[in-house]
């Protein structure tokens, strides 16, 4: 064999060695998965508002091929459309195919917790409809099976007091009906709260920036003392506190509260899930019943969830 031929063979093996070495040195992506596809979600819902500091919404989905829940996204950014509905959007890579998605779940992650929890689900979606023409899967998002049905819930507020001060009633109220010698519960058709939740009673004052919030206690039934009964004259949610209630600013609200804080809730603010509300007024009549407005339709999450390819 000629010297030129030997050189060519030598150069061939040197090149092959260098090419192989380069391939070995190239980094590989351990997260690369050819089975995954890019999906986009759009969640639109009334009754969805920003949570308190440290709390997070988490979106989950489930497919026919795998009955375990897949974590889709943590929803910390909300937009709002012209109907004042919250809108959350996001992109994610997943092995879930659009036509296999069967269920979705929206939960709240407790504050100061790095591990998502299923203990506080607030809305769910089932029976997704897949449209192959536009590569989209859609379902209604509802809260009634998880948080309760408040369609028929009603309630009254009574400003009253047994104190000798003639104006004490402007600092004291109860969720009750009042007549001389008789007091009855005013909140009706209020279901027991779901496991891990209670109702909260608050007074909000919008005369201040930021708005002031006064916590009156937690309760599960609309009859009997609430959790803060130190200054209660009647065994109904409510009681006496220092703030003057005779002001046309803010409201009295009943909220649905996850059991994250216990008694320290009084140092926090109301949850966004509001059931009943009463606008405050400057001129109060003692022992008169003031009808609260049922705002559960706007205070609890209900809407639409869409998955599509991107």
C-alpha positions in Angstrom: 0.0 0.0 0.0 1.3 3.4 -0.9 2.3 6.1 1.6 -0.6 8.3 0.5 -3.1 5.5 1.1 -1.7 4.9 4.6 -2.1 8.6 5.3 -5.7 8.6 4.2 -6.6 5.7 6.4 -4.8 7.4 9.3 -6.7 10.7 8.7 -10.0 8.7 8.5 -9.5 7.1 12.0 -8.4 10.4 13.5 -11.5 12.2 12.2 -13.7 9.3 13.4 -12.2 9.5 16.9 -12.6 13.3 17.1 -16.2 13.1 15.9 -17.0 10.4 18.5 -15.3 12.4 21.2 -17.3 15.6 20.3 -20.6 13.7 20.5 -19.7 12.3 23.9 -18.9 15.7 25.2 -22.2 17.3 24.1 -24.6 17.8 27.1 -27.9 15.9 27.0 -31.2 17.3 28.3 -32.5 14.9 31.0 -35.9 16.6 30.8 -36.3 16.1 27.1 -39.3 13.9 26.3 -40.4 13.4 22.7 -43.8 12.1 24.0 -44.7 15.5 25.4 -46.8 18.1 23.6 -47.2 21.8 24.2 -50.6 22.8 25.6 -52.2 26.1 26.6 -54.9 26.6 29.2 -57.4 29.4 29.6 -59.5 29.6 32.8 -62.3 32.2 32.9 -64.4 32.4 36.0 -66.5 34.7 38.1 -65.8 34.7 41.9 -62.1 34.2 41.4 -60.1 36.9 43.1 -56.5 37.2 44.4 -55.8 35.2 47.5 -54.1 36.4 50.6 -50.3 36.6 50.8 -48.8 33.1 50.8 -51.9 31.4 49.4 -51.9 30.0 45.8 -54.3 28.6 43.3 -53.1 25.3 41.7 -54.6 23.8 38.6 -54.6 20.0 38.1 -55.8 17.7 35.3 -56.5 14.0 34.8 -56.7 11.8 31.7 -58.3 8.5 30.7 -54.9 6.8 30.4 -53.8 7.8 33.9 -56.2 8.3 36.8 -53.7 10.2 38.9 -53.7 14.0 39.0 -51.1 15.9 37.0 -50.1 19.3 38.3 -50.6 21.8 35.5 -49.7 25.2 36.9 -49.7 27.5 39.9 -52.0 30.5 39.1 -50.5 33.6 40.7 -51.4 36.1 37.9 -55.0 36.9 37.1 -56.4 39.3 34.5 -60.0 40.5 34.3 -62.3 40.8 31.3 -65.0 43.4 30.7 -67.5 41.2 32.7 -65.2 41.4 35.7 -64.4 37.7 35.4 -60.9 36.5 36.3 -58.8 35.1 33.4 -55.8 32.9 34.0 -53.7 31.6 31.0 -50.6 29.5 30.8 -48.4 27.2 28.7 -47.2 23.8 29.8 -45.6 20.6 28.3 -47.5 17.4 29.0 -48.0 13.8 28.0 -51.7 14.5 28.3 -53.4 14.5 24.9 -56.2 16.9 24.4 -58.8 14.2 23.6 -57.9 12.2 26.7 -58.4 14.9 29.3 -61.4 13.9 31.5 -61.2 16.1 34.7 -59.6 19.2 36.1 -59.4 20.5 39.7 -58.6 23.9 41.1 -57.2 23.9 44.7 -55.7 26.3 47.2 -52.2 25.7 48.4 -52.0 26.7 52.1 -49.6 29.5 53.1 -46.0 28.7 53.8 -46.4 25.2 52.2 -44.2 24.0 49.5 -46.2 20.9 48.9 -49.5 21.3 47.0 -52.5 19.9 48.8 -55.8 18.4 47.8 -57.3 19.3 51.1 -58.8 22.6 49.8 -60.4 22.0 46.4 -62.6 24.9 45.3 -63.7 24.1 41.7 -63.8 21.2 39.3 -64.4 20.5 35.7 -65.7 17.2 34.1 -67.0 16.0 30.7 -64.5 17.8 28.5 -65.7 18.2 24.9 -62.9 17.8 22.4 -63.2 19.7 19.1 -60.7 18.1 16.6 -61.3 20.9 14.1 -59.6 23.5 16.3 -57.7 21.2 18.6 -59.5 22.3 21.7 -61.0 20.7 24.8 -63.6 22.6 26.9 -65.5 22.0 30.1 -67.5 24.0 32.6 -65.8 24.9 35.9 -68.1 24.7 39.0 -67.7 25.0 42.7 -71.1 23.8 44.0 -70.2 20.2 44.7 -67.0 21.2 46.6 -68.0 24.4 48.4 -71.8 24.1 48.7 -75.0 25.4 47.2 -75.8 28.9 48.4 -78.6 29.7 45.9 -81.3 30.0 48.6 -79.1 31.4 51.4 -80.6 34.5 53.1 -79.9 36.6 56.2 -80.5 39.7 58.1 -78.4 42.0 60.3 -79.8 43.6 63.5 -78.0 46.5 65.2 -78.9 46.1 68.9 -77.4 46.1 72.4 -78.2 45.4 76.0 -75.7 48.0 77.3 -76.8 51.1 79.1 -75.2 53.4 76.6 -78.0 54.6 74.3 -75.6 54.5 71.3 -74.1 51.1 72.0 -76.1 49.5 69.3 -74.1 51.5 66.7 -71.1 49.3 67.8 -72.9 46.0 68.0 -74.8 43.7 65.6 -75.9 40.1 65.2 -77.1 37.8 62.4 -80.6 37.4 63.9 -84.2 38.5 63.9 -85.2 40.6 66.9 -88.4 41.1 68.7 -89.0 42.0 72.3 -88.3 38.9 74.4 -87.5 36.8 71.4 -84.6 36.4 69.1 -84.3 33.9 66.2 -81.7 33.1 63.6 -81.9 35.2 60.5 -79.6 33.2 58.2 -81.4 30.4 56.6 -80.6 27.8 53.9 -76.9 28.0 54.9 -75.3 24.5 54.4 -72.7 23.2 56.7 -69.3 24.3 55.4 -67.2 21.7 53.6 -64.6 19.8 55.6 -61.7 22.1 56.5 -63.7 25.3 56.1 -65.8 27.7 58.3 -67.8 30.8 57.8 -66.2 34.1 58.7 -68.0 37.4 59.8 -66.3 40.6 58.9 -66.9 44.4 58.9 -65.1 46.3 56.2 -64.5 50.1 56.2 -63.5 51.7 52.9 -62.9 55.1 54.4 -59.3 54.1 55.0 -56.4 53.2 52.6 -55.8 50.4 52.8 -59.4 49.4 53.8 -59.8 48.3 57.4 -61.2 44.9 58.2 -62.6 43.9 61.5 -63.0 40.2 62.3 -66.1 39.1 64.4 -65.5 35.4 64.5 -65.9 32.0 62.8 -69.0 29.8 62.8 -70.4 26.7 61.2 -74.0 27.2 62.1 -76.0 30.4 62.1 -77.2 29.9 65.6 -75.0 29.9 68.6 -71.9 31.9 69.5 -69.1 32.4 67.0 -65.5 31.9 67.9 -65.0 35.4 69.3 -67.8 35.6 71.8 -66.2 37.8 74.6 -68.5 40.7 74.0 -71.6 38.9 72.8 -75.0 39.5 74.4 -76.8 37.0 72.1 -76.0 33.5 71.0 -75.7 34.4 67.3 -72.8 35.4 65.2 -71.8 39.0 65.8 -71.1 41.0 68.9 -69.8 44.3 70.2 -66.6 46.0 69.0 -65.1 49.4 69.3 -65.6 50.6 65.6 -68.7 52.8 65.0 -70.9 51.0 62.5 -72.9 54.1 61.6 -71.1 54.9 58.5 -71.9 54.6 54.8 -68.6 53.1 53.9 -67.8 49.5 53.5 -69.9 46.4 54.3 -70.7 43.5 56.6 -69.9 40.2 54.9 -70.1 36.5 55.5 -67.2 34.6 53.9 -66.1 31.0 53.4 -62.8 30.6 55.2 -60.3 27.7 54.8 -58.9 26.7 58.2 -55.4 28.0 57.7 -55.0 30.5 60.5 -57.2 29.7 63.5 -57.6 32.6 65.9 -54.8 34.5 64.1 -57.2 35.1 61.2 -58.2 38.3 63.0 -54.8 39.7 62.0 -55.4 38.9 58.4 -58.1 39.8 55.8 -61.2 38.1 54.5 -61.0 35.3 51.9 -62.4 36.3 48.5 -65.2 33.8 48.7 -68.2 35.9 49.9 -71.7 34.5 50.5 -73.7 37.4 52.0 -73.1 41.1 52.0 -74.7 44.2 53.5 -73.7 47.7 52.6 -73.3 49.9 55.7 -75.4 53.0 56.2 -74.9 56.1 58.2 -78.3 56.2 59.9 -79.1 53.0 61.8 -82.3 52.0 63.5 -82.0 49.9 66.6 -83.6 46.4 66.5 -84.5 46.8 62.8 -83.7 43.9 60.4 -81.5 44.8 57.5 -81.6 42.3 54.6 -78.2 41.0 53.4 -77.6 40.4 49.7 -76.8 37.0 48.5 -73.6 37.5 46.4 -72.5 33.8 46.2 -73.0 33.9 42.4 -70.2 36.4 42.1 -68.3 35.3 45.3 -67.6 31.7 44.4 -65.6 30.4 41.4 -67.7 29.3 38.4 -66.7 29.5 34.7 -65.0 27.7 31.8 -61.7 25.9 31.3 -60.2 25.4 27.9 -57.1 23.4 26.9 -55.7 23.8 23.4 -52.4 23.1 21.5 -49.9 25.9 21.0 
